[in-house]
Amino acid sequence: MQFLIKLLVILLFIKCTTFGWRFSGPWTAKLSVQEQLTAQNLKEIVTYFTETIGERHYALYANLDKTAHYITQRFQQLGYDVEPMAYTIGNRIYRNIIAQTSQGNASRPIVLIGAHYDSCFNPGADDNASGIAGLLELARLLKNSDLRSNVRFVGFVNEEPPFFLTESMGSRVYAKAARQKGERIKTAIILEMLGYYSDGLFSQRYLPLLGPFYPNRANFIALVGNFPSSSLVQRFHNYFRTHSYFPMAHLIAPSSLPGVYFSDHWSFWKQGYPAFMVTDTAYLRNPHYHRPSDLSHTLDYARMAVMIHGLKEAIIELANEN
């Protein structure tokens, strides 16, 4: 009986540690004129993905193809040269969509910003139309920046099941090819679900034992990296905090910990490249994760806009490091 009581106490304690213990207050996004435009752009892109195209995956291949075409057009409208990276699964061609700020100096290191454009059999507003919207908006904001590194933007295909963590994952194909070509990727920054926020008490959950160290309200953005990327994550976190009031947290954890590797940054870790994920923490926060209710109206575009402008400044700092 004593053993059962001890076990129940331990299990209760572990359960309690899946909720944030650090009390943080609610906050309101105050948008500049530039951030207001960003919020409009983000909403337009997410709405188009979810309401005009809809589900985007191998079983609705035409929708996936429309999405790739849309991303290509948006990059081209911004003045980028776009290079599709095509590969075949069965008798179908799938494409990663690549655009870059500088084509003139191949010796420069690369800061890669990526997001997957497929969805998991649902409209996928947060997962991951929000990531692609952030990618395209960062491409707009960074277009005329004076940068010492080449900043490359990639829309990855096939992140979701049944390709997740397989050789057919778009980012896996890309990262392996980059390593074979000897590309100098300084870092890969993966945008994975950026748009869901809540000021409710205990609206944020965590992996077991992490809660005591993190906020209880789901109104921040998180950086997630592994131990080899720890210095990179810390520097980026510091750059972001210097330029933005948007709340940010970061986690450095073993690459094998479930949840830590759940996106395209995993593909770059497998090839030995430094990489981290920028995320609203997905299923640990968003009740619409992988559900038909993951719709455009559930996202907070004002907060997204403030966060994207903070990311822009941190990326500039990172790209211009000596």
N, C-alpha and C positions, 0 to 999 in steps of 0.2 A: 504493500500500500504506500509506504514512504517513497519507494522508487517511482511509482506512478505520479505521486504528488510532485516530486522533483522534476519529473519529465514534463508534466503539464506547466510547471513554472518556467522551465527553460523554453518550451515551445511558445508560451505566452510572451516571454521576453523577446524572443526572436521575431515574433509577429509584430510586436510594438516597434521594433527597429526598422520595419519596412515603411514607417511613416516618419516624416521629417520632425525633428525635435527643436530645431532652431526657429524661434518665432520671428517672422518677418512681416512687415506691414504691407497692405495693399498700396498700389500706386497707379497714377494716371499718366498716360503717354501725352506729352506736350509736343506737337509736331511743328517743325519749321516748314517753310514753304516747300523746300526740297523734299522733306520727308512726306509731306502731303501728296506730292506727285508720286513718290515711291509707293505709298499706300494704295493709290489708285491703280498703278501698274501691277502691283502684286495681286490685287483683287481681280483685275481684268484677266490675268493669265490663269489664275486658279479657277475662276468661273468658266473660262473657255474650256479648260481641261475637263472639268467635272460635268458641265452642262451641255457643251457642244460636242465634245468627243466622247466623254463617258469613260467606261472601264478601258484600261490599256494593258493588254497582256497577250500572250501567245495564242490564246483561244479566240481572241478578237483581234486577229493580226492586222486587219485593215485599220482599226483604231490606233494600234501601235505605230503603224506606218504614217498615219495622219499626224500623230504626235511628233515623230521624228521630223516630218516636213515642217511643222509649225515651229519647232525649235530652230531648225535651219534658217527659216525665213526671218525669225526674230534676230538672230545673230547677224544675218546679212543686212537687215535694215539698220543695224547699229554700225555697219561698216566693216565687219569682220570677214576675213576669209574663212570659209567653213570647209572642213575636211571630214567627210563621213568615214568611219572605220567599220567596214562591213565584214561579217563572218557568217558562216552557214551552220544551221542546226537542221538536220533532216534535209528537206528541200526548200527551206525558207531562209531568206537573208535578213539578218538583224543588224542594226547599226548603232554604234556609239557616235555621237555628234561632237566634233571638236572645233573649237575656235581659240585664237590666241592673239594677245595684244601686240606682239612683236614677231615679225617673220625675218628680221634682218640679221640677228646675231644668235646663231645656234649654240654658241659657246656659253651663253648665259644659263644659270640654273633656272629651273622651272618651279614656280609655285602653281600647283594645280588645284582648281576648285571644281568639284564634281557633285553631281546629284543624279539619282536614277529617275527615269521618267515613266516607268511602268507602274501599274498598281496591282494590288492583290485581290482581283476579282470583285472590286468595288470602285466607287467613283474616285477615291484616293485624293481628297482635297489636301489633307495634312500629309498623307503618305502616298505619293511624295510630290504632288503638284506644288506644295509650298516650297519644297527644296528647289525645284526647277524654276519657280518664280523668283526665288532668291538668287539663283544662279544667273538668270537673264538680267535681273536688275543690277546685280554687281557688275556684270559685263557692261551695262550702260554707264554706271557710275565710275568705273575704272578706265573707260575707253581712252581718255586723254591724259591719264596720270603719267608722270615721269617716274619710271620704275627701272631699277637695276636688274631685276629678274624678269624673265618672260612669265607672264601670267596666262595660264591656259585654262579654258573653260570646257568641261566635258559633260555632256548629258549621257548617262550610262543606261543601257537597256538591260532587261532581264535580271534585276536584283531580286525580284520576288520569287516565291516558289512557282514552278518546280526547279528553278535554276539556282536558287539561293545556296551559296557555299559550294557550288560545283564549278567545273571547268568551263561551263557555258555561260556563266555569269559575265555580263558585259565588262564590268570593271576588272574581272580576273583575266579576261582576254587582253584587255588594254595593258594592265600592269605587267603581265608576262612579256608582251611585245616590247614595252618600254625598257624592261631590263635587258632583253636580247639586243636592243639597239643601243644600249648604254646611255639612255637618257638620264640627265642630271636632275632628277626630281628632288628639289629641296624639301618639299612637303606636299602632301595631298590633304586638302581640307574638304571633307565630305559633308554636304548639307542634307540632313536626314530628318525631316519633319520639323518645321520651324514655326508653325502658326497657332498652336493651341495653348491658351493661358487661362489661369483661374486665380482669383484672389481669395477663394474660399479656404478657411482653415483646414489643414490636413488634406488638401486637395492633391498633394504631391506624395507619391509612393517611391520606394527605393528597393534595391536588392537587399536581402537580409543583412543586418548589422551596420548598414550605411546611414540609416536615418538620423542617428544622434548628431551627425556631423553636417547635416544639410537642412535647407529651409523647409518649412511645413506648407508654404503656399506655392502653387504651381505657376508662378509669375516671373520665372527667370529662364535664361537659356543656359545650356550646359555644353562643356567641351569634354569629350571622352577620348582618352588615349591610353596606350600601353607604356610599359616601363622604358623601352628605347625611345619613345617620343615624349618623355616627361619634360625635358628642358624646353622643347618646342612648344608644348601645351602651356607651360608656365609663362613663357615669353609672350605668346599670343594673348593669353589671359591678361597679362599686365598691360599690353598695348591697348586692348579693348577697354579696360577699366580707365585708362588714361583719357580716352576720347569719348566715352559714353557713360551715361547714368543708368543704362539698362542693366538690371541685375544679371550677373553671370556666376556660375559655379563650374568647377572642373573636377574630374575624377581621373586618376591614374591607377590602373589596375592590371592584373595579368591578362594577357591576350586571350587566354582560354576561358575566362570567366563569362558565363552566359549573359547576354545582354550587352557586354562590352564590345563584342565583335560583330554585332548585328547590323552591318551595313557594308558599303563599298570600301571603307577604309581597311577592312580585313584583307582585301585583295592586295593592297599595297604593303601591308605588314608581311604577307606571305612572300613578297619579293624583296623584303629588307628595306623598303622605303619608309621614312618617317611619315606618319599620317595620324589624323584625328578626326573625330566626328563632331559636328555642331548639331545639337538636337534639342527639341523640347521634351525629350525623354520618352516619347512614343507611348507604348502601352502602360508605362508607369504613371501616366497622367491623363492621356486622352481616352475617354470612354468609347469613342467612335473608331478606335484602331481596328483596321481590317474588317470593318462592318459597312453595310450599305448606308449608314448614317454619316459617314465621313464626307460631308458636303461642304461647299464653299462658305455657307453662312455661319458655320461653326468656328471659323478662324477669326483672329483679332489682327486686322491688317494695320492698325495704327501701331500696335506694339511691334509687329513684324518690321514695319518701316524704320522705327527707331533702332531696332536691333541690326538691320541690314546696314544702316549708315555706320554703326559702330564696327561691324565686320569690315566694311570698306576701309576704314582708317587703320584697323589692325593689320589688314592684308598689305596695305601700303608700307607700313612700318616693317613688316616681315620681309616683304619683297626688296626693301632697300637696306636690309642689314648688310654689314660688311662680311 
